[in-house]
Structure formats: C-alpha cells, structure tokens
Amino acid sequence: MADSAFFCPLSHEGVLAVRGPDASKFLQGQLTCNLNYLSDSQSSLGARCNQKGRMQSSFRILLEGDGCLLAMASELLEPQLADLKKYAVFSKAKLTDESANWARFGLSHADSSLSGLGLELPQEDGAVVRADGLIAVRASSHRVELWVPAERAESLGQQLAAQLPQGELNQWLLGQIRAGLGQVMAQTRELFIPQMLNLQAVGGVSFKKGCYTGQEIVARMQYLGKLKRRLYRLALPNGELPVPGTPLFSPTHNSSIGEVVLAAQAQDQVELLAVLQAEAAEDGNLHLGALEGPGLQLLDLPYQLDRDREIQR
C-alpha cells in the first residue's frame, strides 16, 4: 500500500499564504520553525502555538513568490487565519486562504515520474525543487508533495495517471504514519505542545531563533522539563479507524493515558500515531477507546529523540 508507487490528491489540506515585504519577519515571531532556514530549495515543518505553547496548527512551510505558503489541515485554516491576523495589523504582510490557487498531489515511489516533469528532487527530507511553475517537496523517504497551480491541475492529474496508479488518501496517510510525522487536526487543536508530536525531532522547532508565541513554554520543556508525553506509532487489529483525539487507556494506570493523532488502514491492521504517557507506553498495556477496548501494539519509529541534537537547530 504505502510502499507501492501511486499518486493521490491531498484533499484533506488547504494552503494559507502570508505575502508582502514583512511576511518572513512576521512569521518568524509566530512560528516554531526558523524562517532563516527556508530557501528556494528547502522547506520546513512547523507549528503555530498559543501563549501556553499548545499547537493551533502544524504545517509544511515553503517560500513562494513574495511570501510563504503553509499547508495544513483544511479545518484549521479559518481559525488559524483569524488568530494570526490579530498580530499582523502593524506588519506589511497579507494573510489569505490560497487553497483555491493550488492543487497538491502526494506521490509515492515516483521519482521517475517527477524526472519526466523536469523535477530532480534530492533525497533530503524537506528538499524543494521547482520547474515550469511546479514545486516538488520531499515529505519523507519515497514520499513527495507536488504543488501545481490550480489551472494546471486537470492536465497534471491526467499526466500522472498515465504513469502511476491513482491511490487513496489513506495510502498517503499510512506513509505519513510510518514516517512518524504527527499532524494537528481539528479535533486536537490546542491539545499538544510541539514536543508531544516529536516535532523537534523532525526539524519543526528551532531553539536558536529567539522569541515566538508560546516559545517560553516550548523552550522550558526542552531544557528543564522531562517530556512525559510524546508521539508513538502503534497497531491494532482491523476495525473502524479511530478519529484524531480518540482516547487511549491503560488498565495498569486505570485511566486515559493519551490520544490518537492520526490513523490509517494497513493491509491487515490499523496503524496509528498517538501521544502517550511515556510510562504507560513502556508498560505496554494499551487499549483504544476504553479500559476494555482493543489492545494496541507498539511499533518502531524511523528516528530517535536526541535532545542534544535537537537544540542545535
């Protein structure tokens, strides 16, 4: 499924644009990622937090034209725009929903198809390459986001379909889960701090950039706190997909010990990312939805948490 070649529309996300002379300066004081690391050939993951360090959104951000584009869950666009606009009053930056201007496709194991479009994309996560108005972004190993101007969406879709089978969004999300990339959804808005989604481990938090909204809480957790809740990858027997925010329980602790972040159907099981209490995860007695709910099995993530490395960004 996720390990095969396919393409699919990324219909679950929209695009927030911040444009103008002060776009990057404005966002530098609002987001967890460092805008100075962005370039025509490099994007970043990131988050926007409230004053308490809880994430209002998470996203992929890249430079485009006279500003930046942020791809995030569609349901988060309106509330995120409304909040950011409060802070942009005195900046030469215009914030808009540009979802209608872009079509975005997820491509898996399809570098040869990209090459046919003139897009030779490096293997580095977050790498960006541009050609003929198209933008390709390396989301993770073998997974690429293709950004296409809306007026070319139909013809590009036909071109991709001539070379690749069209998959379902579930396949793309399964690849995201296996890459260990958590994401804020409408149901989990303002529930997690960035480290709970391991965002600092995948380049989405900078500890050298200076102040941004929620920065004090995020920095204190990294330098002084012990991270008691973080992202894990799990599997459960086939069944209905749990929605983001579904609670997880531990009979050992006799209580809720976490929440589902993202879930997708695999061949013979459901795979998911969830934020769990580390102590409960180590115990391994985990159940979905209730103390007597289906049992969950811990799976590996493709990266390790390393505080010393993380604080160098």
C-alpha positions as CSV (number, residue, x, y, z in Angstrom):
1,M,0.0,0.0,0.0
2,A,2.1,2.9,1.3
3,D,5.2,1.2,-0.1
4,S,4.0,1.0,-3.6
5,A,4.1,3.6,-6.5
6,F,0.9,5.7,-6.6
7,F,-0.3,9.3,-6.6
8,C,-3.3,10.9,-4.9
9,P,-4.8,14.3,-4.4
10,L,-4.1,15.8,-1.0
11,S,-7.7,16.8,-0.5
12,H,-7.5,17.0,3.3
13,E,-5.3,20.0,3.4
14,G,-5.5,23.7,2.4
15,V,-3.0,26.4,1.8
16,L,-2.5,29.5,4.0
17,A,-0.5,32.3,2.3
18,V,1.4,35.1,4.0
19,R,2.7,37.6,1.5
20,G,4.3,41.0,1.5
21,P,7.6,42.7,2.5
22,D,7.3,41.7,6.1
23,A,6.0,38.1,5.6
24,S,9.0,36.2,6.8
25,K,9.8,38.7,9.6
26,F,6.2,38.5,10.8
27,L,6.1,34.7,10.7
28,Q,9.5,34.4,12.5
29,G,7.8,35.8,15.6
30,Q,4.8,33.5,15.3
31,L,6.0,30.0,14.4
32,T,8.2,27.3,16.0
33,C,10.4,26.8,12.9
34,N,13.2,29.1,11.8
35,L,12.3,31.1,8.7
36,N,16.0,31.8,8.1
37,Y,16.5,28.2,7.2
38,L,14.0,28.4,4.3
39,S,15.2,28.8,0.8
40,D,14.1,28.1,-2.8
41,S,15.5,24.6,-2.2
42,Q,14.4,23.9,1.4
43,S,11.1,23.8,3.2
44,S,10.3,23.0,6.9
45,L,7.8,21.5,9.1
46,G,6.5,23.8,11.9
47,A,3.7,24.8,14.2
48,R,1.8,27.8,15.4
49,C,1.3,27.8,19.2
50,N,-0.9,29.8,21.5
51,Q,0.6,31.6,24.5
52,K,0.5,28.4,26.5
53,G,2.6,26.5,24.0
54,R,-0.3,24.4,22.7
55,M,-0.4,23.9,18.9
56,Q,-3.2,25.6,17.0
57,S,-1.8,24.1,13.7
58,S,1.1,22.2,12.3
59,F,2.2,22.5,8.7
60,R,4.7,22.3,5.9
61,I,6.0,25.8,5.0
62,L,7.9,26.9,1.9
63,L,8.8,30.1,0.2
64,E,6.8,31.1,-2.9
65,G,6.8,34.4,-4.7
66,D,6.7,37.4,-2.3
67,G,6.0,35.3,0.8
68,C,5.3,31.9,2.3
69,L,2.8,29.1,1.8
70,L,1.7,26.9,4.7
71,A,-0.1,23.6,4.0
72,M,-2.2,22.4,6.9
73,A,-5.5,20.5,7.7
74,S,-8.3,22.4,5.9
75,E,-10.4,22.7,9.0
76,L,-7.6,24.7,10.7
77,L,-7.3,27.4,8.0
78,E,-10.1,29.7,9.1
79,P,-9.3,29.7,12.8
80,Q,-5.5,30.0,12.2
81,L,-6.0,32.9,9.8
82,A,-8.3,34.7,12.3
83,D,-5.7,34.3,15.1
84,L,-2.7,35.4,13.0
85,K,-4.4,38.4,11.6
86,K,-4.7,39.8,15.1
87,Y,-0.9,40.0,15.2
88,A,-0.3,41.2,11.6
89,V,-2.0,44.6,12.0
90,F,1.3,46.5,12.1
91,S,3.2,44.4,9.6
92,K,3.4,44.7,5.8
93,A,2.0,41.2,5.5
94,K,-1.2,40.0,3.9
95,L,-2.7,36.7,5.1
96,T,-5.1,34.8,2.8
97,D,-6.5,31.4,2.1
98,E,-4.9,30.4,-1.2
99,S,-6.3,26.8,-1.2
100,A,-8.2,27.5,-4.5
101,N,-5.0,28.6,-6.2
102,W,-3.2,25.3,-5.7
103,A,-3.7,21.6,-6.4
104,R,-1.5,19.3,-4.3
105,F,-0.7,15.7,-5.1
106,G,1.0,13.1,-3.0
107,L,3.4,10.9,-4.9
108,S,4.9,7.7,-3.5
109,H,7.9,5.9,-5.1
110,A,7.5,8.1,-8.1
111,D,10.8,9.9,-8.7
112,S,10.9,8.8,-12.3
113,S,7.6,10.5,-12.9
114,L,9.0,13.6,-11.3
115,S,12.0,13.5,-13.5
116,G,9.7,13.4,-16.5
117,L,8.3,16.7,-15.3
118,G,11.8,18.2,-15.0
119,L,11.9,17.8,-11.3
120,E,15.1,16.2,-10.0
121,L,14.4,16.2,-6.2
122,P,17.2,15.5,-3.7
123,Q,16.5,12.7,-1.1
124,E,16.9,15.0,1.9
125,D,13.6,15.5,3.9
126,G,12.2,18.9,3.2
127,A,14.1,19.4,0.0
128,V,12.4,21.5,-2.7
129,V,12.9,21.7,-6.4
130,R,11.0,23.9,-8.9
131,A,10.4,23.8,-12.6
132,D,7.9,25.3,-15.0
133,G,5.7,26.6,-12.2
134,L,5.6,23.3,-10.4
135,I,7.0,22.7,-6.9
136,A,8.1,19.3,-5.5
137,V,8.8,18.8,-1.8
138,R,10.4,15.7,-0.2
139,A,8.0,14.9,2.6
140,S,9.9,11.8,3.7
141,S,11.7,8.9,2.2
142,H,10.0,8.0,-1.2
143,R,7.1,10.5,-0.5
144,V,6.8,13.7,-2.4
145,E,4.3,16.6,-2.3
146,L,3.7,18.1,-5.8
147,W,2.3,21.6,-5.8
148,V,0.6,22.6,-9.0
149,P,-1.1,25.9,-10.0
150,A,-4.9,25.2,-9.9
151,E,-5.4,26.0,-13.6
152,R,-3.0,23.1,-14.5
153,A,-4.4,20.6,-12.0
154,E,-6.5,18.6,-14.5
155,S,-3.8,18.2,-17.1
156,L,-1.2,17.3,-14.5
157,G,-3.5,14.8,-13.0
158,Q,-4.0,13.2,-16.4
159,Q,-0.3,13.1,-16.9
160,L,0.3,11.4,-13.6
161,A,-2.5,8.9,-14.2
162,A,-0.8,7.9,-17.5
163,Q,2.3,6.8,-15.5
164,L,1.1,5.9,-12.0
165,P,-2.0,4.2,-10.4
166,Q,-4.2,6.6,-8.5
167,G,-4.3,5.7,-4.8
168,E,-6.4,6.7,-2.0
169,L,-5.6,9.4,0.6
170,N,-5.4,6.5,3.2
171,Q,-2.3,5.2,1.5
172,W,-0.6,8.6,1.7
173,L,-1.6,8.9,5.4
174,L,-0.2,5.4,6.1
175,G,3.1,6.5,4.7
176,Q,3.0,9.6,6.9
177,I,2.3,7.5,10.0
178,R,5.2,5.2,9.1
179,A,7.4,8.2,8.8
180,G,6.4,9.3,12.3
181,L,5.1,12.6,11.2
182,G,2.3,13.7,13.5
183,Q,-0.2,16.4,12.5
184,V,-2.6,18.7,14.3
185,M,-6.2,18.1,13.2
186,A,-9.4,20.0,14.1
187,Q,-10.1,17.5,17.0
188,T,-6.7,18.0,18.5
189,R,-6.3,21.8,18.1
190,E,-4.6,23.3,21.1
191,L,-4.2,19.9,22.8
192,F,-0.5,19.2,22.3
193,I,2.8,21.1,22.7
194,P,5.2,20.6,19.8
195,Q,7.4,18.0,21.6
196,M,4.4,15.8,22.2
197,L,4.3,15.3,18.4
198,N,8.1,14.8,18.3
199,L,8.1,18.0,16.1
200,Q,11.6,18.9,17.5
201,A,12.9,15.6,16.2
202,V,11.9,16.2,12.6
203,G,13.2,19.8,12.2
204,G,9.9,21.6,13.1
205,V,11.2,23.5,16.2
206,S,14.2,25.9,16.4
207,F,15.7,26.6,19.8
208,K,18.1,29.2,18.5
209,K,15.7,31.6,16.7
210,G,14.5,33.7,19.6
211,C,11.0,34.6,20.7
212,Y,7.8,33.5,19.1
213,T,4.3,32.9,20.5
214,G,4.5,30.1,23.1
215,Q,8.3,29.9,22.9
216,E,8.9,30.1,26.6
217,I,6.8,27.0,27.3
218,V,8.3,25.1,24.5
219,A,11.9,26.0,25.5
220,R,11.3,25.2,29.1
221,M,10.1,21.8,28.2
222,Q,13.2,21.1,26.1
223,Y,15.8,22.4,28.6
224,L,14.3,22.0,32.0
225,G,11.4,19.6,31.8
226,K,11.1,15.8,31.4
227,L,8.9,15.0,28.4
228,K,6.2,12.8,30.0
229,R,4.0,12.5,26.8
230,R,5.3,12.0,23.3
231,L,4.4,10.5,19.9
232,Y,4.4,6.8,19.4
233,R,3.4,4.5,16.5
234,L,1.1,1.7,17.2
235,A,-1.0,-1.0,15.5
236,L,-4.4,-2.6,16.4
237,P,-6.5,-5.3,14.8
238,N,-8.6,-4.5,11.8
239,G,-11.6,-2.4,12.7
240,E,-13.1,1.1,12.3
241,L,-10.5,3.8,12.0
242,P,-10.2,5.8,15.2
243,V,-10.6,9.6,14.7
244,P,-8.0,12.0,16.0
245,G,-8.5,12.8,19.7
246,T,-9.8,9.3,20.5
247,P,-8.6,8.5,24.0
248,L,-6.2,5.6,24.8
249,F,-6.4,3.8,28.1
250,S,-4.1,1.7,30.4
251,P,-5.7,-0.8,32.8
252,T,-2.5,-0.6,34.7
253,H,-3.0,3.1,35.3
254,N,-6.8,2.7,35.3
255,S,-7.1,5.9,33.3
256,S,-6.8,7.7,30.0
257,I,-3.1,7.9,29.1
258,G,-3.2,9.5,25.6
259,E,-5.0,10.4,22.4
260,V,-4.9,9.3,18.8
261,V,-3.2,11.8,16.4
262,L,-3.6,10.1,13.0
263,A,-4.8,6.6,11.8
264,A,-4.8,4.7,8.5
265,Q,-5.8,1.3,7.3
266,A,-2.9,-1.1,6.5
267,Q,-3.2,-4.4,4.8
268,D,-4.1,-6.5,7.8
269,Q,-4.3,-4.0,10.6
270,V,-4.8,-0.3,11.5
271,E,-1.7,1.7,12.1
272,L,-1.8,5.0,14.0
273,L,0.2,7.7,15.7
274,A,-0.8,8.6,19.3
275,V,0.5,10.9,22.0
276,L,1.0,8.7,25.1
277,Q,2.4,9.0,28.6
278,A,5.9,7.5,28.3
279,E,5.4,5.5,31.5
280,A,2.3,3.8,30.1
281,A,3.9,3.2,26.8
282,E,6.8,1.4,28.4
283,D,4.3,-0.7,30.4
284,G,2.7,-1.8,27.1
285,N,-0.8,-2.4,28.3
286,L,-2.6,-0.1,26.0
287,H,-6.2,-0.1,24.8
288,L,-8.2,2.0,22.4
289,G,-11.3,4.0,23.5
290,A,-11.9,2.3,26.9
291,L,-10.1,0.3,29.5
292,E,-11.5,-2.9,28.0
293,G,-11.1,-1.7,24.4
294,P,-9.0,-3.3,21.6
295,G,-5.4,-3.9,22.6
296,L,-2.6,-1.9,20.9
297,Q,0.9,-3.0,19.9
298,L,3.9,-0.6,19.9
299,L,5.7,-0.2,16.6
300,D,9.1,1.4,15.8
301,L,9.5,5.0,14.6
302,P,12.2,5.7,12.0
303,Y,14.0,8.3,14.2
304,Q,15.3,8.7,17.7
305,L,14.7,11.5,20.1
306,D,18.1,13.3,20.9
307,R,17.8,16.4,22.9
308,D,21.4,17.5,22.4
309,R,21.0,17.3,18.6
310,E,17.6,18.9,18.7
311,I,18.7,22.0,20.5
312,Q,21.3,22.8,17.8
313,R,18.7,23.9,15.3
